[in-house]
Amino acid sequence: MTLTIDSSPVDLPPLPGETFKAYFNRIANHLLKSSRCIGNSQLDGQQVLDMTEGDRLFSSASTLSIESVTLQEALQANIALQCNAVRKLEDDCENLITDALLSDPRLVANAWSALCEELKGTLAFLPVLNGLLTDKQLDALIDERLANLNALMMEVSGVLSKADVVAFSDLLELKLMPWLVGLREFLQAQLTMVDSLSKNAPAS
């Protein structure tokens, strides 16, 4: 297989019996040495969207083309995606505040479950920020924001067990919405920080 990174050939062939995921990780480690990471990849000119697609194409492919980006660019893109995800959560929460009072309780429960799953995805991203945050900032993130969220979820669980839709709607409006807005503003502040680091970095 011929490997090119940013249109230049690279002598890093796959090992005998190596899976696409393992090869992909080796390439990522290779790029990491120069503070870069994989932006996108193509096998025989076909875009690789996920590991499943890569596994399907890998065994018969003759070329793998990689476009790399800097770690800062990748982090910026990921934080921006999370900002958009939290903004969607805000919209979903706002809709649920009203729907909780008007819709079928089963639909409300399903919507709440879906919102919680989306929120889990954003929370799973937060450890990526460790390198940007000081120990004090990280402690504040865990002790304040996440502890407050845990307490809120306990309250929501309590009112849902009593089928108290009015209290549920109030909790969403008075506590969860401000928490989500605060999380988005926090993420946007990190995005601004990464952007400033990128602009202030010395030219190579």
N, C-alpha and C positions, 0 to 999 in steps of 0.2 A: 504494500500500500504506500502511495505517495502522500506525505504530509506537507502541507504548506501552512504557514502562519503569517498572516498579513502579507500574503502573496509571495512570500519567500520560502523556498524549500527548507525543510528541517529534517535532520538525520535522527529521527526518533521513531523507528518502525514499531509496530505492535509485536508483542512477544508471542510465541507459539501458544495457541489456546487461550490467549488473553481476551476477556470480554470487553465489550465497548465501554462499559462503565469504568473498568480498571484502566483501560487505555486513556479514556477521557480524563481520569484523575491524574495519571502520569503527566499528561500534557498540561493540566492545570498547575501541577507542582513545578513543572519546567518554567511556566510563565511567571509563577509566583517569585522566582529568583530575581526577576526584573520588575517586580511590583506591578505585574499585569495579571489579567485573568481572561478567561474565555468570554467573548461577547456573543458571538454566534458561530455556528458550525454547519457545514454542508458535507454530505457524503454523496459523491458522484453528482454534485450540483444540486442535490435535494436537501432542503432545509431540515435540520434535526431539531424538532420541537421539544422532545423529551427523551428520556432513556429508553423507553419502550420502542419508540420510533428508531432510535439509534441502534438498538439491538437487532431490529428487523432488517435494517439496511447494511449493517456492518460486515456481515460474513461474506457478502458478494461485492462489496464496494472496492474500488481500486484507488480512489482519491478521497482524502479528508482535508477540507479547507477550513481553516480557523481564522476568524477575525478577533483580535484581542482589544481590550480596553484597559485603561489604568484602573487600579483598585479604587481610586477616588471616584472615577466615573461610574463604576459599577455600584459603589455605595450610594452615590447620588441618585442613581436610577432606582435602586431598591427603596431608599427612603421616600422618594417621590411616589412610588407605587403604594407604599404604606399610607402616606398622607391621603392619597385618593381613596384607599380602602376605608380609612377612618371617616372620610367625608361621606362615603356611601353608608357606613354604619350610622352616621348622624341622620341621614335621610330615612333610613329604615326605622330607626328609633322614633323619629318624629311621626312617621306614618303609624307606627304601632301604638303611640300614645292615644291617637284617636280611635284606631281600630279596636283597641282593647275594650272600649266602651260600647262599640257598635257591632262588632263581628262575632261570628260563632266562636265559642271558647276554644274549640279544637283548632280552628284556623289561627287563633291568637297564640296558642301553645306551639304550633308548628313554626309560626313566624318568629317567636321568641327563641326557639331552639336553633333556627337558622342564623339568627343574629348572634347567638352565643358562639356558634361554630366559626363565624366570620371573625369574631373578636378573638377567639383562640389563635387564629392564623396570624393576626397582627401581634398578639402578645408573644408568639413564638419567634417573631422577628427581633424583639428587643435585645436579646443577648448579642446580636450582631453589633450593637452600638457600644459594647464594652470598651473597645479601643478608643472611642471618642470621648468617653465620660471619665471624669475623675472618680475616685473611690467615694467621695462625698456625694457626687451626683448620682452614682449608681445606688448607693444606700438610700438616698431620698426617693429614687424611682421605685425601689422595692418597698421601702417602709411606708411611704406616703401613698403614691398612686395605686400600687398593686394591693396594698393592705386595705385601702378604701374601697377598691373594687370588690375584694373578697367579702367585706362587710356588707356591701350593697347587694351582692348576689345572695347572701344569706337572708337579707330582708325580703328580696324578691321571692325567694323560695318559700318563705313563710306566708306571704300574702297569696301566692298562687295556690298553696295547699288549702287555703281557706276560700279559694275562688273569689277573692276580693278584687274585682277588676278596677274599681275606682282607686284603691290604694296602689295597685300595680301601675296604673296609668300615671299616678302622681309620682311614684318612685322613678319612673322613666323620665318624666319631664323635669323633676326637681333635682335628681341626683345623677342619673346615668347620662343625660344629655350634657350637663356641664362637665362631667368626667371625660366624655368623648371629645368635647371641644378642647379641654385641657390637654388631652393626649395628642390631638392633631397639632396644637400649637407647640407642644414639646417637640414633636417630630419635625415640624417646620423649622424650629430653632436649630435642630441638628443639621437639617439640610442647608441652612444658611451658613452654619459653621464649616461644613464640608466644602461648600462653594467658595468660601473665603480662603480656605486652605489651598484649594485648587488655583485660585487667582493669584495667591501670594507665593506659590511654589516657584522656585527658580527655573528658568528655561533650560531645557536639556540641550 
